[in-house]
Amino acid sequence: MTTYFHVALGGTARSWLMNLPPGSVSSWSELCQQYVTDFSRLFTRSGMRGDLLAVRQRKGEMLRQYIQRFI
């Protein structure tokens, strides 16, 4: 799978793979872990409906203050 991994990648991801230091990866599992670690911080998940359920007005917070947190 590692032989063809570069074919599935493009742009920044392919550049990342091609610039890995020789010998820095010893298994497919390690390659996957490094890839996920390096690229997951670049990904921002869009909000979900359930996220809205977690929004709460703080104790003692005025309505105006509560609304201003979101504008």
N, C-alpha and C positions, 0 to 999 in steps of 0.2 A: 504494500500500500504506500510505503514511503517513496517508492520509485516514481509513482504517478501523482503524488500529492501536489507537486508544483503545478501540474496541469490544471488542477481545480482552482488554483489561487490566481489572483490578479492584483495589480497595483501594489499597494503598501504591503499586503500580506505576502505576496510573492517576493518582494524585495526583502522583507523580514526573513523569510525562509532562506533565500540565497545568501544572506549575509550572516547566518549563524556561524559561529566559529567552528572549525572542524573538530570533531570529537565531542562537541557539547551536548549531543543527544545520543543516548545509547539504546533507546527502544521506541517503538511506536507510541506506547503509553506516555513516555516522557515527552515526546514531541507534541502529542495532543495537549498535555498539561501545560507545557510552555506556551503553546499557541493560545489556549484559553486564558491563561494568566495575562499574557501580553495584550490581547485584544479585548478582553471582557471589560477592562476599565475604560475603553473608548466607546462602548455601547451604552447608550442611555435608553432605558425602557420607557415607553410612553405610559402615561397614567392609565390605570384600570378603574373600572367602576367600583371595585372593592376599596380602592384607595380613598374614595370620597367618604366611605363609611367610617374611616379612621379619623377624619377631620372633626375636631371637637373645639368648642369654645373653652378657653382656659378659665379656671375659677377666678372670679373677680375681674375678668376681662370685659370691658364695655363692648357693646355691639359694634360701634364704630372702629375700635381697635381690631376686633376680630376680622372685620371685612377688609381693613387696610393690610392685613397680612397677605392678602391674595391679589392685590392690585399693584 
